Amino acid sequence: MSHQRKPKYRKGRVKKEHHLLDGISDILDDLGKHPSVKSIIPARIKSAIRGSKAELQVKYETTSGLKLLAKSSGGVQEIFVVTNKPKDVIDYIKCSK
């Protein structure tokens, strides 16, 4: 008998094990709806001196997809996106701004 377990700490394709910056959750949930996005993994948060509106910035491609920076309310958070079509995801992020 096989049991399918729901992955722990996941909401859709977004891993929610760690805290997220204010205003970033909805942006990541929207990005997770893109068909080329397999998974979104938020990482560490660093404080920043000035606050800003919630936004995503593409830093570079990785072997598994993309590294993004999320900026919001005085903080910066690394976000990793697992995708086999990074160019499609980059275009989607740019169009969503």
Order of alpha helices (4+ residues) and beta strands (2+ residues): beta-beta-alpha-beta-beta-beta-beta-alpha
